[in-house]
Amino acid sequence: MTTLDLDPMIARYATVAFDDSTPLLEAGLESLSLLRLAVEVATDENAEIDASRLVDVRTVGDLKVWLRELVEPEVVR
C-alpha cells in the first residue's frame, strides 16, 4: 500500500514553507483550511470526519496523522 503524499495538498493552503514540526498557525493553516483538507482527503463518501480531533492537531505532522486516519483508519490505528 502506498502512503498518501500530503505535502503538496497542505502546501496549497499553507502560506509559508513548512515541515512536520511547524505549528499550524505558523504555516498559515486555520480551521477552515484544515476542514477543506479533510474533505479533499476523505474521498470515500462514508468516511467520517471527526472534527473534535482537531483540538489535538497542533503541528503539520499531527495534521498528517489525522488526515491519514481519515483515509486509512485500519492502518494508522
C-alpha positions in Angstrom: 0.0 0.0 0.0 1.3 3.4 -0.9 1.5 6.2 1.7 -0.5 9.3 0.8 1.8 12.2 0.0 0.1 15.1 1.8 2.7 17.8 1.5 1.5 19.0 -1.9 -2.1 19.2 -0.7 -1.1 21.0 2.5 1.1 23.4 0.5 -1.9 24.7 -1.3 -3.3 26.1 1.9 -0.1 27.0 3.8 1.3 30.5 3.5 4.9 29.6 4.2 7.3 26.7 3.9 6.7 24.0 6.5 8.0 20.7 7.8 6.3 18.2 10.2 7.3 20.2 13.3 5.9 23.5 12.1 2.9 24.7 14.2 -0.2 25.0 12.1 -0.7 28.7 12.8 2.9 29.5 11.8 2.2 27.7 8.5 -0.9 29.8 8.0 -3.3 26.9 8.4 -6.5 27.7 10.1 -9.6 25.6 11.0 -11.3 26.2 7.7 -8.3 25.1 5.6 -8.0 22.0 7.9 -11.6 21.0 7.2 -11.1 21.6 3.5 -8.1 19.3 3.5 -10.1 16.7 5.4 -12.8 16.8 2.7 -10.2 16.5 -0.1 -8.5 13.6 1.6 -11.6 11.7 2.7 -12.9 10.9 -0.8 -15.0 7.9 0.5 -18.5 9.2 0.9 -18.8 7.0 4.0 -15.7 8.5 5.7 -16.4 10.1 9.0 -14.6 13.3 9.7 -14.1 13.7 13.5 -13.6 17.4 13.8 -13.3 17.2 17.6 -9.8 15.6 17.0 -8.6 19.0 15.7 -8.1 20.0 19.3 -5.1 17.7 19.4 -3.7 18.8 16.0 -1.0 21.4 16.6 1.7 20.7 14.0 1.8 19.8 10.4 3.0 16.3 11.5 -0.1 16.0 13.7 -2.3 17.1 10.8 -0.8 14.4 8.5 -1.5 11.7 11.1 -5.1 13.0 11.4 -5.6 13.1 7.6 -4.1 9.7 7.1 -6.5 8.3 9.7 -9.4 9.6 7.6 -8.2 7.6 4.6 -6.5 4.6 6.2 -8.0 4.1 9.7 -7.2 0.4 9.9 -3.5 1.1 9.0 -2.9 4.1 11.3 -4.7 3.0 14.4 
